[in-house]
Structure formats: structure tokens, C-alpha cells
Amino acid sequence: MEKITTILFDLDGTLIPFDQEEFIKAYFYNLAKKFVPMGYDNDLLIKSIWAGTGSMVKNDGKITNQEAFKVTFSKLMQREYDEMEKSFLDFYANEFDNAKSTLQEDVDRSEFIKALKDRRLKVVLATNPIFPRIAVQTRLNWIGLKLEDFDYVTTFENSHYCKPNLDYYKEIFENIGSNPNESIMVGNNALEDMISGELGVKTYLVTDNLENPNKVDIDQFENGSFDFIAGKILEVI
């Protein structure tokens, strides 16, 4: 195996110990509490966000995910996203923090990430880029981390693709100048994260909050709890 130079981490359900469905419920509950009193229709807002997210997932790279979201969201809402952006960013900086209640345990990942950085590794936060940068920072706060702890963070502002599109991973490697064959991807989704292996990335599947809607055979991947995987990584680097 090539010498490892780079490690990519998924965020939700991987570094952050929560169930995705519980998190999404809390997210939309807090979103409604902010936007419905401002006169927005809750059902239309949620429908527009899901549709905008779908456009990001299908993004072919011609525009950023942020632009893809804005076009679809604005069309359905019949209101420009730009008019609402300040309120959205305020939400992600403040009320969104209430979704921390979905964490299954209090964890601090700062020492682990520092240990990787101390070994001169590039560390990438490869979270599916469907949220703005401020929303990623809010979630990192829950586990003792900040954006600056990573060499690169994927957000909807800087990304042109989403998982499981292989171009999502190719864009990361192009931007950070790393070789996939010298890289590790750690994630909890058997398709979206493990597909990076097709580029030659060494993959580790975290099973604490396993996402496997396609019923992929997970025995083909090195898998286990986050703590188990963290120990394995420290062995191979």
C-alpha cells in the first residue's frame, strides 16, 4: 500500500454520532420555528429545500451546488433565495444549534484530528456539500472542532458535485493536490462514502450509525465502530 498522505472524513453519522433521520427531523422543526412566524409556508419551504437539495445531488459541475440550490429553491418558493439568504445564514449560526439534541453521546474529536495533523497528514472534511459553510461550522462545534482544523472542507459554496458522484471526490483531490492511492476515506454510508474506493482510495466504513439503503454487502469493506476505525487508522499511518 502507498504511504498515506491524506485522510477524508464524512461528518454526519461519522464524526458526529447521530442518526440522520433524527437530525433531519430536528433540523426542519427548528427551521419551521424560525421561518413560519416570518410568514413563510412551512410545507412549501420544506418542499423547496428538498427540491433544491435534489438539484445539488444531480449537479453536473457546470455551476456550484449553491447556485444549483438557489435556482430550484427560488423557482418553487416564487421568491428569490438571495432575499432569504441573510435569514438562512442567521438560522444556521443560531437556531440550527438546537439540533445538537440529536447527538447520541458527547464526543470531542479534537485530539484525534490533532494526532493526524501532528503526523503531517492532510485532513479533509468530506461532508456531502448540501449546506453552507456556516452550517458545517455549527455542527463541528458539537464535537470540539472548527473549520480551520481541516486542510479542506466541502460546502455548497465551493463544490460542484455531491456524493455519490465520483466527480465529487475527484474535485477534492484536484483542489488539495493529493493522490487517491495515498488516501483514506472514513464514512458511515456504504454507497456515498465507500464509492471513493473506485478511485483507489482505502475505505473504512463506520457502523455506529450505518447508512446502507442499497443493502450493499458491507463485509467487502473494513468496518466497525468509530473508535475501532480510529485505532486502525493510527496503525496504518
N, C-alpha and C positions, 0 to 999 in steps of 0.2 A: 504494500500500500504506500502511496505517496505520503510524504511528510505533510501533516495537516497544518494549514496556514490560516484557515477561515472557518468560523462556526456560525451557522444561521439558526435562529430560534423563532419559532412561532410564538405568539403571545397568549391568546385566549385559549384556556384549557391546557396550555403547556407551561409557560412560566407562571401564568395566573391560574390557580386551582379553582375553577368554577365550571359548572355545566352551562353550555352555550345557550340552551333554551331558557334556563332560569335567568341568565344575564339579559337575553333579548326581551323577556317579559318586563324586567326591571327597567331596562332602557326605555321602552315605549311607555311604560307607566309614568316615569319621570318626565319624559318628553311631553306627554299629554298635560301633565300638571303645569308645565310652563306655557305651552302654546295655546291650549284651549281657552284660558282666560284672556288671551290676547285676541280672541275672535276667530281662531282657525278651527276648521272642522277636523276632528280627530281621525275619523275614518279616511278622509281624503289625504290627510297628512301622512298617515302610515302607508296607505296605498302608494302615494307618490314617492316615499322614501324607498319602499321595496322595489318599485319600478326603476328608480334611479340606481339602486344597487344592482339590479339585473343588467342595466346598461353598462355598469362598470365591469361586471363579470364577463360580459361579451365584448369588451373593448378590444379593438384590433390594433391599437398602438398609434393611430393617427392623431389622437388627442389625449390629454391626461385623463385619468379617472375622474378628477374633479370636474372637468369640462363635460365628460360623458354623463355624470350625475346631474349637473346643472341643466343640461338640455332637456333631459327626460323629466326631471322633477318640475321644472318651470312650466313645461307643457301641460302636465297633469294638474298641477296646482292652479294653473292660469294666473300665476304670479311669479315674477322673476325671483330666482333663488338669491340673487345679489341683494334684493330688498330685505331678505330674511337672514342673510349671512351673519350679520352682527349678533342677532338673537341666537342663532345656532352656535356660534363660537362662544358666546356667553354661557349657553347651556352646557357645552362640553367642558368649560372651565369650572363650572359651579355645580348645578343640579345633577349632572351626569355622575358626579362623585358618589351620589347615593346608591348607585348600582354596586358599590363595593359590598353591600349587604349580601350579595350572592356568593362571596368567597366562602369556600368550604373550610378554610383554615387560614390563619395569619402566617404568611411566609415573608422572608426577606431574602431576595435573590442577590443582593449587592455583593456579598462576599464571594459567591460562586462566580459571578461575572468578573469581579476584580481578579480572581485567581486565573481566569482565562486571559485577561488583558496583561497580567503580570508575565505571562509566558509569551508575550509578543504576538498573540493571535489577533486577527481581525474578528470582531464580533458584530454580527448583523442582526437587527430585529426584523425578521421576515414575516411580519404580520400582514394578513390579507389587506391590501390598501384601499379599504372602503370607507375609512374615517379620516377626518382632517388631523393634522399634526397635534393640535391641542388635545384632541380626544385620546390620542395614543399616550401623551404625557400624563393625562389624568389617570389612565389605567396603570401606567408604570409606577405612579406614586403609591399604589396599593401594595406593591411588592418591593418597595425601597429602592427603586431605580429612577433614572431620568434619561431623557433622550441623549444627553451628552455621554452617557455610559457606553453608547454603541458607536461603531465606526460608520454605520449607515442604518437608516430606519426607513422602511417603505410606508408611505402615506398616500392619500388620494391626490395630494398636490404634486408629488414627484414621480408617480408611477403611471404607466400606460397600459398595464395589463393586470389581471387578477389571477390568483390560484383557481383552478389547477393548470392554467395555461403555462406551458413550459417557457414561453417568452417572458413571463414574469420573472423567472429565475435567471434567464439569460440577461435580462436588463440589469439585475442586481450585479451579476458577475462583470458585466461590461463597466458598470459605474464604479465598482470597487477595485477592478483590476486583478481579481483572483481567478484561479483555475478551479473549475468544478471538481476535478480529480483530487484536489488538495483540500476539499471542503467537507463539512459535516452539516446535515440538516436535522434539526430536532423539532418534532411536531407531534400533535395528537390526532391528526386526520390522516387516515390510511390512504386517501387519494390525494388530497390537496397538498400535503406535505411530502409524502413518500414518492410522489411522481418525480421529484427532483432527482431521484436515483437514476432516471433515464439519461441524465446528463453526465453521470459518473460520480455524483455526489454520494458520500457514505451517509446512510439514513438511520435514524433512531426514532422509533415510534413510542411515544409516551402514552401509557394505557390508563392513567388515573381517570381521565375524562375522555376516553376514546371516542372518536367520531368515525364511524365506518358505515355510512348509509348504503354504500355499494357492496357491502358484505365481502370485501377483499379478504383473502387469506392472510392474516397478519403474521403467521409463522414465518413468512418469507422475509420479514424484517426483524432486525434486532429490536426487541421490545421489552417494556417493563415500566415500573413506576418512575416518576421524575427523579427521585433520589437514586434509584438503581442506574438509570441512564447517565445521570451526572457523574456517578462514580466511574462508569465505563469510559466516559469521555476523558476524564482526568487520567485514566490509564493509557489511552491511545495517543494522547498528545505529549 
